[in-house]
């Protein structure tokens, strides 16, 4: 289970640094859009490795075939 974290650092001059961890892909922008709208103008944005990562899903299909010998 991934832990999603939003960290905000508010500087004395009013700037806010936002760091998002635990969210894979561009969905972090969806999570932070409403917050950023309330905070004001986004001056810069830096994507992390998690932004470029793809979520991995794994599925396994098992076929069982039973053969009985008639000897």
N, C-alpha and C positions, 0 to 999 in steps of 0.2 A: 504494500500500500504506500503510495507516494504522499508526502506531506507538502501541501501547497502553502507557501509563505509569501506575504507581502510585507516588505520592510520600508518604512519611511523615515528619512532623516530630514529634519527641518532646521535649516541654518538661520543664524541671527538676522541675515538680510532678507529672509522670507523665501529663499529658494528651497525647493523640496526635492530630495533625491529619493526615487522609488526603485526598489530592487524586488524582482519577482523570481522565486525559485520553486521548483517542483512542478511546474506546468510545462508540458512538452508542446512544441510547435507554436503557431501563431495565436492559439486560443488565449494566451496571456493578455493580448491586446483587448480581447472581448471582456476579460475579467477586470481590467484596469480602466476601461474607457470612461465609465461613469465617474470614477474617482478623479481621473485627470481632468474631466470637464469641470468639476467643482473646484479643482485646485487652480486652474488658470492655463496660461499658455505653456505648451511643452517646448522648451528651448532646444533640447537635444535628446536623442534616444540611441541607446547602444544595445544591440541584440546579443544575447549570450549563446553558448553552444546549445543550450536546451531549446532555444527558439528554432534552430536549424535541424534539430533531431526529429525523428519520426517515431511515433508511438508503435511499439512492437506488439502484435497480437499473434498468439501461437495457437494453432488448432491441430489436433491429432485425430486421425481416423484410423481405427484398428479394424481390420477384417480378420475374422476367425473362420477358418474352414476346418471342419472336423471330417476326417476320413476314417472309416472303420474297415478293417480288414475282415474278410469273410473266411479266413482259413480256420 
